[in-house]
Amino acid sequence: MNTFVGENKNTMSEHSHNHRHFILYKPHGYISQFIYEKKRTKKKLGELYDFPEGTMAIGRLDENSEGLLLLTTDGMTSERVRGSHYEKEYYAQVDGVITEDAVEAMRCGVEIGVKGEKYTTKPCEAERILQLPDWIGEGRRIRDERHGPTSWVRIVLTEGKFRQVRKMTAYVGYATLRLVRVRVGNVCLEGMQVGEVIEVNEL
C-alpha cells in the first residue's frame, strides 16, 4: 500500500498553482518551526534547507521525535493532509518489553490528557515490531543496554493530538524513548536519509 518517496515524482499533478511542497526526514533535536521567539536557542527547520517564504509544516513532530514531515506553501494542502483520512504511521521504541495486552489496549483506545481534559483515543492499528527495518537507522544512542531491554511498537493513527503516541505508550506503562514517523498517507520515509529534503509537485 505504501508509495515510497521516489515513486511520488511519477504521479505529480501538472496543476501546482505555483505552490511548493516538500518532504523532509526531520532529525532528532529540531523543532517543527521556522521561528522560535523564546530565549532558549532551538534548531529550526530553516537550518536544514532554503525553504521559500510562506512554507509551513503540515502538523508537527516534537523536538525529540524524528521522521517524516511534510511542508507546503499551500494552506488548503495543509488542511487536507492533516485530515483524518490521511493515516500517520509511527514506530516507537519503548522502555521495557511491551506486552500484547498493552498493545491491544492501545488498539482499542486509551485515556490521555488533551488541553487539561480527559480524552479517549480512537481505535487504531498497533502491533509489536519484532525486527526493525534497516532503513530506520540506529538514530541517537538512547541509553546503555545495562539499564534494561527496550522494544518497538508500530502505531497507525487517523488523529493527531499533542504528543499522542508518547501519551498512549505511557498510559499502558511503557515510556517512549525514541519516536519515528514513517508514513503520512501514501508517502513513506523509506529510502530517505536523515535531514534530506525532497521537493515534489503535489502531496
Secondary structure as a PSIPRED ss2 file (coil, helix, strand):
# PSIPRED VFORMAT (PSIPRED V4.0)

   1 M C   1.000  0.000  0.000
   2 N C   1.000  0.000  0.000
   3 T E   0.000  0.000  1.000
   4 F E   0.000  0.000  1.000
   5 V H   0.000  1.000  0.000
   6 G H   0.000  1.000  0.000
   7 E H   0.000  1.000  0.000
   8 N H   0.000  1.000  0.000
   9 K H   0.000  1.000  0.000
  10 N H   0.000  1.000  0.000
  11 T H   0.000  1.000  0.000
  12 M C   1.000  0.000  0.000
  13 S C   1.000  0.000  0.000
  14 E C   1.000  0.000  0.000
  15 H C   1.000  0.000  0.000
  16 S C   1.000  0.000  0.000
  17 H C   1.000  0.000  0.000
  18 N C   1.000  0.000  0.000
  19 H C   1.000  0.000  0.000
  20 R C   1.000  0.000  0.000
  21 H E   0.000  0.000  1.000
  22 F E   0.000  0.000  1.000
  23 I E   0.000  0.000  1.000
  24 L E   0.000  0.000  1.000
  25 Y E   0.000  0.000  1.000
  26 K E   0.000  0.000  1.000
  27 P C   1.000  0.000  0.000
  28 H C   1.000  0.000  0.000
  29 G C   1.000  0.000  0.000
  30 Y E   0.000  0.000  1.000
  31 I C   1.000  0.000  0.000
  32 S C   1.000  0.000  0.000
  33 Q C   1.000  0.000  0.000
  34 F C   1.000  0.000  0.000
  35 I C   1.000  0.000  0.000
  36 Y C   1.000  0.000  0.000
  37 E C   1.000  0.000  0.000
  38 K C   1.000  0.000  0.000
  39 K C   1.000  0.000  0.000
  40 R C   1.000  0.000  0.000
  41 T C   1.000  0.000  0.000
  42 K C   1.000  0.000  0.000
  43 K E   0.000  0.000  1.000
  44 K C   1.000  0.000  0.000
  45 L H   0.000  1.000  0.000
  46 G H   0.000  1.000  0.000
  47 E H   0.000  1.000  0.000
  48 L C   1.000  0.000  0.000
  49 Y C   1.000  0.000  0.000
  50 D C   1.000  0.000  0.000
  51 F C   1.000  0.000  0.000
  52 P C   1.000  0.000  0.000
  53 E C   1.000  0.000  0.000
  54 G C   1.000  0.000  0.000
  55 T C   1.000  0.000  0.000
  56 M E   0.000  0.000  1.000
  57 A E   0.000  0.000  1.000
  58 I C   1.000  0.000  0.000
  59 G C   1.000  0.000  0.000
  60 R C   1.000  0.000  0.000
  61 L C   1.000  0.000  0.000
  62 D C   1.000  0.000  0.000
  63 E C   1.000  0.000  0.000
  64 N C   1.000  0.000  0.000
  65 S C   1.000  0.000  0.000
  66 E E   0.000  0.000  1.000
  67 G E   0.000  0.000  1.000
  68 L E   0.000  0.000  1.000
  69 L E   0.000  0.000  1.000
  70 L E   0.000  0.000  1.000
  71 L E   0.000  0.000  1.000
  72 T E   0.000  0.000  1.000
  73 T C   1.000  0.000  0.000
  74 D C   1.000  0.000  0.000
  75 G H   0.000  1.000  0.000
  76 M H   0.000  1.000  0.000
  77 T H   0.000  1.000  0.000
  78 S H   0.000  1.000  0.000
  79 E H   0.000  1.000  0.000
  80 R H   0.000  1.000  0.000
  81 V H   0.000  1.000  0.000
  82 R C   1.000  0.000  0.000
  83 G C   1.000  0.000  0.000
  84 S C   1.000  0.000  0.000
  85 H C   1.000  0.000  0.000
  86 Y C   1.000  0.000  0.000
  87 E C   1.000  0.000  0.000
  88 K E   0.000  0.000  1.000
  89 E E   0.000  0.000  1.000
  90 Y E   0.000  0.000  1.000
  91 Y E   0.000  0.000  1.000
  92 A E   0.000  0.000  1.000
  93 Q E   0.000  0.000  1.000
  94 V E   0.000  0.000  1.000
  95 D E   0.000  0.000  1.000
  96 G C   1.000  0.000  0.000
  97 V C   1.000  0.000  0.000
  98 I C   1.000  0.000  0.000
  99 T C   1.000  0.000  0.000
 100 E H   0.000  1.000  0.000
 101 D H   0.000  1.000  0.000
 102 A H   0.000  1.000  0.000
 103 V H   0.000  1.000  0.000
 104 E H   0.000  1.000  0.000
 105 A H   0.000  1.000  0.000
 106 M H   0.000  1.000  0.000
 107 R H   0.000  1.000  0.000
 108 C H   0.000  1.000  0.000
 109 G C   1.000  0.000  0.000
 110 V C   1.000  0.000  0.000
 111 E E   0.000  0.000  1.000
 112 I E   0.000  0.000  1.000
 113 G E   0.000  0.000  1.000
 114 V E   0.000  0.000  1.000
 115 K C   1.000  0.000  0.000
 116 G C   1.000  0.000  0.000
 117 E E   0.000  0.000  1.000
 118 K E   0.000  0.000  1.000
 119 Y E   0.000  0.000  1.000
 120 T E   0.000  0.000  1.000
 121 T C   1.000  0.000  0.000
 122 K C   1.000  0.000  0.000
 123 P C   1.000  0.000  0.000
 124 C C   1.000  0.000  0.000
 125 E E   0.000  0.000  1.000
 126 A E   0.000  0.000  1.000
 127 E E   0.000  0.000  1.000
 128 R E   0.000  0.000  1.000
 129 I E   0.000  0.000  1.000
 130 L C   1.000  0.000  0.000
 131 Q C   1.000  0.000  0.000
 132 L C   1.000  0.000  0.000
 133 P C   1.000  0.000  0.000
 134 D H   0.000  1.000  0.000
 135 W H   0.000  1.000  0.000
 136 I H   0.000  1.000  0.000
 137 G C   1.000  0.000  0.000
 138 E C   1.000  0.000  0.000
 139 G C   1.000  0.000  0.000
 140 R C   1.000  0.000  0.000
 141 R C   1.000  0.000  0.000
 142 I C   1.000  0.000  0.000
 143 R C   1.000  0.000  0.000
 144 D C   1.000  0.000  0.000
 145 E H   0.000  1.000  0.000
 146 R H   0.000  1.000  0.000
 147 H H   0.000  1.000  0.000
 148 G C   1.000  0.000  0.000
 149 P C   1.000  0.000  0.000
 150 T E   0.000  0.000  1.000
 151 S E   0.000  0.000  1.000
 152 W E   0.000  0.000  1.000
 153 V E   0.000  0.000  1.000
 154 R E   0.000  0.000  1.000
 155 I E   0.000  0.000  1.000
 156 V E   0.000  0.000  1.000
 157 L E   0.000  0.000  1.000
 158 T C   1.000  0.000  0.000
 159 E C   1.000  0.000  0.000
 160 G C   1.000  0.000  0.000
 161 K C   1.000  0.000  0.000
 162 F C   1.000  0.000  0.000
 163 R C   1.000  0.000  0.000
 164 Q H   0.000  1.000  0.000
 165 V H   0.000  1.000  0.000
 166 R H   0.000  1.000  0.000
 167 K H   0.000  1.000  0.000
 168 M H   0.000  1.000  0.000
 169 T H   0.000  1.000  0.000
 170 A H   0.000  1.000  0.000
 171 Y H   0.000  1.000  0.000
 172 V C   1.000  0.000  0.000
 173 G C   1.000  0.000  0.000
 174 Y C   1.000  0.000  0.000
 175 A C   1.000  0.000  0.000
 176 T E   0.000  0.000  1.000
 177 L E   0.000  0.000  1.000
 178 R E   0.000  0.000  1.000
 179 L E   0.000  0.000  1.000
 180 V E   0.000  0.000  1.000
 181 R E   0.000  0.000  1.000
 182 V E   0.000  0.000  1.000
 183 R E   0.000  0.000  1.000
 184 V E   0.000  0.000  1.000
 185 G C   1.000  0.000  0.000
 186 N C   1.000  0.000  0.000
 187 V E   0.000  0.000  1.000
 188 C E   0.000  0.000  1.000
 189 L C   1.000  0.000  0.000
 190 E C   1.000  0.000  0.000
 191 G C   1.000  0.000  0.000
 192 M C   1.000  0.000  0.000
 193 Q C   1.000  0.000  0.000
 194 V C   1.000  0.000  0.000
 195 G C   1.000  0.000  0.000
 196 E C   1.000  0.000  0.000
 197 V E   0.000  0.000  1.000
 198 I E   0.000  0.000  1.000
 199 E E   0.000  0.000  1.000
 200 V E   0.000  0.000  1.000
 201 N C   1.000  0.000  0.000
 202 E C   1.000  0.000  0.000
 203 L C   1.000  0.000  0.000
